Amino acid sequence: MPTHVLGPVSSEERIPLLDALRGFALCGILVINIKVFSGFGLSLDAFPDAAARLGPGTDSVELLTKWFVDGKFYSIFSFLFGLGFSIQLARSEGKPGWLGIYARRLRILLLFGLVHAFLLWFGDILWFYSLAGFALLAFRNLQPRTILIWAAVFLLLPIPFYAASYSIAPGYNTDNWVPNAIDLPTLMRLVPTAGYPVALGLNLEGFLFEVKSKFFGGRFFSVLGMFLLGLCAGRLHILHEAERHRTLLKRFLLAGLAVGLAGSFASATMPSPFHLTVQGIYRLIAYVLGVHPLALAYIGAFALLWQYAAGRQMLSRFVPMGRMALSNYLMQTVLGQSIYQGYGLGWFGRMPTLVTMLVVLPSILLAQALLSTWWLRHFRYGPAEWVWRQATYRRRLPLRIERPSEVVG
């Protein structure tokens, strides 16, 4: 391909550390998403005796996942999105039409997200990333120091935004699951037996809930802030040349653990109110101070461990999953809904917590790791990635690897 023509990233341009980190983040995302797929979270809201219904370990799983997982891995993914944007900017320098191609890439991601949200699962994040991605374009010409300042502003903005919302409408219900008369216990009984048409209706209501929840939680600011941190890290080649930035990565790790563990524990042990309250402001402060620093600590630990041969060998197992992250993300929904929804096996709200977390969760991840490794021995891209790239660049791209010695791109 001529150097002046934009195209997908080649195998030689890929950075294995980023692919591995993306695969690692995907695993953490499923930990949280499977709580929604399985009805775990709704059960805790719907039934005072949810812990007894779901069996031993329920309270411990809730605390540990909120403390160590909730929000952290979406933050890592957001960071990598911004870092990927910096790579695309560097590759597109001096090449005509790159802005239009990038905008088309985001529009196609939006389409993926909306189809995913309405036909499969309301909790999709792709449509949201697409919209935030358009906002990211406004920062493309700024210097790293300025980008870093904006990142800090956006990461902290959810706090004054929530406080301002509270001052305007104290007590406003921000988190009602459905806008109609169905209460949570009724919904919990409905889902395990609901056919696909009913599930589609519930998906729509769930999507409206997600929009409302993201708005009052200031999620747009948080995602854009992590995008900008990733953009800054990409400009400075912090993960491109991780061995040269060990001191900075150690600071990420130590400071992130010190602040993030305390903040995340505080937010995990505080109730999440259904209305705009003063308590909600305190919880959001703890959440903001916990999630993003701990996500950066995870990134720092991962990158530092990657510098050692044994660590790299272990973490490299995440690379195939990360190279086809979009396909795996969508497949997690298909598998989760097939197991828990009424049009599948109907285990929603009925499967013991430890079975979900210790059997179903690792089984899905192991299956995806093995399938991704096999797939990339024979094909250049994951199936969803292939469609996305072809639609973005408006040309047919070869999928199958013709020669056994060919390296996966």
C-alpha atoms as one frame of an Amber mdcrd trajectory, in Angstrom:
protein
   0.000   0.000   0.000   1.445   3.458  -0.837   2.640   5.338   2.226   0.336
   8.280   1.482  -2.788   6.100   1.605  -4.387   5.522   4.988  -5.176   1.962
   5.981  -5.441  -0.362   8.975  -2.508  -0.733  11.340  -0.111  -3.397  10.063
   1.300  -6.185  12.203   4.661  -4.411  12.330   3.035  -1.269  13.747   1.159
  -3.032  16.531   2.395  -2.652  20.105   1.951  -5.990  21.927   1.845  -4.327
  25.357  -1.226  -2.321  24.317  -2.966  -5.385  22.912  -2.251  -7.318  26.106
  -3.503  -4.462  28.288  -6.652  -4.242  26.166  -7.260  -7.977  26.632  -6.693
  -7.624  30.372  -9.209  -4.773  30.530 -11.734  -6.886  28.629 -11.543  -9.539
  31.347 -12.256  -6.973  34.056 -15.165  -5.559  32.067 -16.819  -8.962  31.967
 -16.502  -9.261  35.764 -18.809  -6.249  36.083 -21.032  -6.968  33.093 -21.775
 -10.521  34.167 -23.230  -9.123  37.388 -25.769  -7.354  35.172 -26.281 -10.268
  32.763 -26.962 -12.617  35.669 -29.324 -10.295  37.556 -26.913 -10.112  40.498
 -27.076  -6.339  40.862 -30.837  -6.112  40.369 -31.380  -8.853  42.946 -29.517
  -6.827  45.563 -31.767  -3.833  44.827 -34.994  -5.834  44.545 -34.834  -8.208
  47.513 -33.740  -7.520  51.107 -32.788 -11.203  51.381 -30.837 -11.223  48.084
 -27.693 -12.578  49.755 -29.632 -15.590  51.008 -31.298 -16.093  47.625 -27.993
 -16.014  45.750 -26.063 -18.144  48.210 -22.814 -17.769  50.153 -20.215 -15.293
  49.019 -22.705 -12.784  47.620 -21.834  -9.937  49.987 -18.101 -10.567  49.609
 -18.321 -10.599  45.815 -20.270  -7.343  45.873 -17.674  -5.628  48.076 -14.622
  -6.961  46.240 -15.895  -6.196  42.759 -16.925  -2.675  43.735 -13.592  -2.109
  45.455 -11.172  -3.541  42.897 -13.042  -3.796  39.586 -16.034  -1.482  39.176
 -15.145   1.402  36.845 -11.421   0.618  36.753 -11.388  -1.479  33.611 -13.652
   0.792  31.611 -11.218   3.531  32.628  -8.310   1.458  31.283 -10.231   0.928
  28.049 -10.914   4.663  27.831  -7.220   5.382  28.389  -6.314   2.972  25.579
  -8.909   4.577  23.283  -7.188   7.934  23.708  -3.771   6.365  23.280  -4.966
   4.670  20.095  -6.158   8.056  18.868  -2.639   9.445  19.357  -1.234   6.605
  17.247  -3.762   7.281  14.487  -2.849  10.979  14.563   0.838  10.140  14.198
   0.160   7.738  11.306  -2.115  10.195   9.500   0.250  13.173   9.608   0.529
  14.664   6.133  -2.040  12.280   4.641  -5.184  13.734   3.069  -8.627  12.766
   4.226  -7.664  11.329   7.609 -10.195  13.419   9.534 -13.063  12.142   7.403
 -11.852   8.562   7.804 -11.606   8.921  11.563 -15.089  10.450  11.745 -16.425
   7.558   9.658 -14.687   5.122  12.001 -16.540   6.706  14.935 -19.890   6.671
  13.122 -19.511   2.961  12.421 -18.606   2.362  16.066 -21.766   4.255  16.992
 -23.776   1.951  14.737 -22.185  -1.117  16.338 -23.072   0.282  19.743 -26.686
   1.109  18.986 -27.327  -2.286  17.378 -25.694  -3.949  20.373 -27.661  -1.830
  22.853 -31.111  -2.254  21.319 -30.936  -5.810  20.022 -28.778  -7.480  22.679
 -27.971  -5.512  25.824 -28.767  -2.006  27.005 -25.443  -1.682  28.875 -23.391
  -1.148  25.714 -20.528   1.365  26.000 -19.548   1.608  22.320 -22.107   4.259
  21.369 -20.898   6.373  24.278 -17.247   5.994  23.287 -18.141   7.056  19.771
 -19.739  10.314  20.909 -16.874  11.070  23.282 -14.482  10.279  20.444 -15.884
  13.171  18.419 -15.220  15.487  21.384 -11.649  14.170  21.527 -10.990  15.643
  18.089 -11.105  19.147  19.581  -7.930  18.431  21.581  -5.825  16.911  18.809
  -3.546  19.925  18.268  -2.829  20.730  21.925   0.488  20.169  23.658   0.778
  17.306  26.197   0.885  19.673  29.197  -2.333  21.392  28.121  -3.975  18.041
  27.397  -3.021  16.857  30.890  -4.623  19.917  32.478  -7.837  19.349  30.528
  -7.793  15.682  31.521  -7.649  16.610  35.215 -10.505  19.094  34.750 -12.759
  16.542  33.062 -11.960  13.774  35.558 -13.014  16.047  38.441 -16.017  17.645
  36.681 -18.548  14.925  37.691 -18.373  16.173  41.285 -19.431  19.825  40.739
 -21.864  18.682  38.020 -23.660  16.346  40.446 -23.539  18.980  43.204 -25.044
  21.581  40.852 -27.770  19.119  39.837 -28.533  18.509  43.501 -28.735  22.233
  44.245 -31.227  22.678  41.392 -33.359  19.581  42.024 -32.619  17.989  45.423
 -34.148  14.547  45.722 -34.649  14.076  41.960 -34.840  10.387  41.047 -31.822
   9.656  38.844 -31.689   5.881  38.970 -35.173   4.467  38.514 -34.832   1.190
  36.608 -37.958   1.490  34.509 -40.172   4.520  33.910 -43.381   2.489  34.010
 -45.272   0.754  36.788 -43.188  -2.464  36.865 -41.442  -2.720  40.211 -38.117
  -4.490  40.636 -39.427  -7.739  42.176 -41.921  -8.060  39.306 -39.169  -7.375
  36.800 -36.978 -10.037  38.417 -39.759 -12.575  37.966 -40.453 -11.471  34.394
 -36.953 -11.612  32.865 -36.156 -15.334  33.372 -39.220 -16.351  31.345 -39.489
 -13.403  28.932 -39.263 -14.147  25.227 -37.129 -12.074  22.892 -39.864  -9.504
  21.973 -40.417  -8.707  25.667 -36.661  -8.565  26.219 -36.381  -5.984  23.422
 -38.874  -3.748  25.232 -36.978  -4.096  28.501 -33.771  -3.328  26.598 -35.204
  -0.028  25.431 -36.200   0.930  28.969 -32.808  -0.180  30.228 -31.109   1.972
  27.616 -33.073   5.023  28.776 -31.943   4.227  32.308 -28.325   4.016  31.126
 -28.510   7.420  29.440 -29.989   8.933  32.583 -27.450   7.244  34.837 -24.481
   8.299  32.704 -25.757  11.875  32.566 -26.075  12.438  36.305 -22.944  10.431
  37.077 -20.928  12.697  34.782 -19.721   9.687  32.811 -19.095  11.742  29.670
 -16.597  13.895  31.569 -14.895  10.846  33.077 -14.545   9.022  29.775 -13.258
  12.100  27.969 -10.798  12.713  30.811  -9.360   9.203  30.475  -9.314   9.610
  26.671  -7.160  12.706  27.187  -4.825  10.954  29.619  -4.339   8.248  27.001
  -3.747  10.867  24.306  -1.119  12.540  26.489   0.551   9.198  27.276   0.605
   8.401  23.562   2.188  11.727  22.678   4.912  11.112  25.274   5.363   7.439
  24.265   4.960   6.312  27.870   3.729   2.831  26.949   5.379   2.732  23.523
   8.724   2.873  25.339   7.732   1.624  28.770  11.280   0.637  29.728  12.354
   4.311  29.442   9.519   5.438  31.728   9.867   3.014  34.624  10.112   5.800
  37.194   6.893   7.406  35.990   5.130   4.035  35.843   6.210   3.306  39.420
   4.699   6.630  40.453   1.474   5.646  38.687   1.509   2.410  40.636   2.348
   3.733  44.104   0.269   6.922  44.019  -2.602   5.136  42.324  -2.679   2.432
  44.971  -2.411   4.889  47.848  -5.272   7.090  46.676  -7.262   4.616  44.627
  -7.571   1.801  47.149  -8.798   4.187  49.863 -11.223   6.022  47.582 -12.573
   2.843  46.023 -13.103   1.208  49.408 -14.984   4.268  50.631 -17.258   4.359
  47.589 -17.762   0.571  47.737 -18.982   0.729  51.323 -21.254   3.753  50.864
 -24.830   3.201  49.675 -25.654   4.398  46.177 -28.749   6.594  46.537 -31.545
   6.522  43.978 -32.025  10.274  44.286 -29.852  13.383  44.166 -28.608  13.671
  47.750 -25.750  15.155  49.757 -24.663  11.582  50.478 -24.510  11.019  46.738
 -22.019  13.888  46.436 -19.759  12.286  49.054 -19.962   8.927  47.337 -19.134
  10.457  43.948 -16.089  12.200  45.436 -14.860   8.858  46.771 -15.632   7.168
  43.459 -13.708   9.733  41.395 -10.741   9.620  43.752 -10.813   5.825  43.683
 -11.555   4.693  40.148  -9.139   6.677  38.000  -6.056   6.482  40.246  -6.544
   2.742  40.723  -6.944   2.276  36.958  -3.638   4.093  36.449  -2.068   1.872
  39.128  -3.208  -1.210  37.209  -1.744   0.219  33.997   1.537   0.996  35.751
   1.755  -2.471  37.321   0.969  -4.152  34.000   3.572  -2.125  32.089   6.238
  -2.698  34.758   5.600  -6.432  34.875   5.837  -6.492  31.076   9.512  -5.459
  31.363  10.463  -8.848  32.811  10.692 -11.960  30.645   8.538 -14.061  32.973
   6.011 -11.278  33.306   5.828 -10.699  29.572   5.374 -14.402  28.923   2.467
 -14.511  31.361   0.795 -11.293  30.234   1.217 -12.085  26.537  -1.648 -14.533
  26.913  -3.944 -11.494  26.868  -2.682 -10.327  23.450  -5.039 -12.382  21.225
  -8.090 -11.281  23.200  -6.951  -7.666  22.968  -6.376  -7.841  19.215  -9.996
  -8.763  18.683 -11.438  -6.835  21.628 -14.543  -5.637  19.766 -15.502  -9.161
  18.691 -14.882 -10.502  22.178 -16.851  -7.692  23.823 -19.872  -8.441  21.645
 -19.466 -12.191  22.135 -19.483 -11.751  25.915 -22.950 -10.275  25.598 -24.168
 -13.081  23.343 -22.906 -15.731  25.767 -24.124 -13.903  28.866 -27.604 -13.296
  27.504 -27.830 -16.869  26.212 -27.172 -18.190  29.702 -29.281 -15.797  31.772
 -32.115 -14.351  29.685 -35.539 -15.964  29.324 -34.989 -16.527  25.604 -31.860
 -18.472  26.595 -31.376 -20.759  29.578 -33.293 -18.436  31.911 -30.856 -18.325
  34.849 -31.408 -14.584  35.441 -31.523 -13.921  39.186 -31.459 -17.652  39.912
 -27.849 -18.799  39.630 -25.799 -18.831  42.865 -23.229 -16.058  42.971 -20.231
 -18.361  43.319 -21.338 -20.428  40.326 -21.532 -17.254  38.234 -18.186 -15.884
  39.392 -16.155 -19.082  39.769 -17.583 -21.235  36.977 -19.383 -19.209  34.287
 -17.074 -16.169  34.300 -13.746 -18.046  33.973 -15.302 -20.458  31.471 -16.285
 -17.601  29.161 -12.872 -15.954  29.478 -11.000 -19.203  28.902 -13.143 -19.977
  25.853 -12.495 -16.513  24.451  -8.750 -16.761  25.069  -8.535 -20.115  23.281
 -10.815 -19.070  20.431  -8.953 -15.783  19.926  -5.615 -17.586  19.774  -6.962
 -20.084  17.244  -8.721 -17.449  15.159  -5.655 -15.232  14.813  -3.587 -18.136
  13.563  -5.866 -18.266  10.532  -7.238 -14.735  10.154  -5.779 -11.238  10.248
  -8.610  -9.620  12.225 -11.470 -10.561  14.475 -14.781 -10.751  12.551 -16.193
  -7.501  13.984 -12.842  -5.745  13.526 -12.755  -6.859   9.891 -16.211  -5.416
   9.204 -15.299  -2.216  11.051 -12.065  -1.719   9.113 -13.622  -2.428   5.715
 -16.475  -0.009   6.367 -14.006   2.607   7.645 -11.605   2.456   4.688 -14.289
   1.551   2.129 -12.327  -1.211   0.513 -12.128  -4.943   0.785  -9.426  -6.196
   3.118  -8.100  -9.759   3.048  -9.179 -11.702   6.105  -7.611 -15.146   5.846
  -3.890 -15.587   6.345  -2.688 -17.328   3.207   0.792 -18.308   4.366   1.438
 -20.062   7.709   4.408 -17.799   8.334   2.341 -14.628   7.972   2.138 -12.523
  11.124  -1.253 -11.486  12.419  -2.086  -7.798  12.042
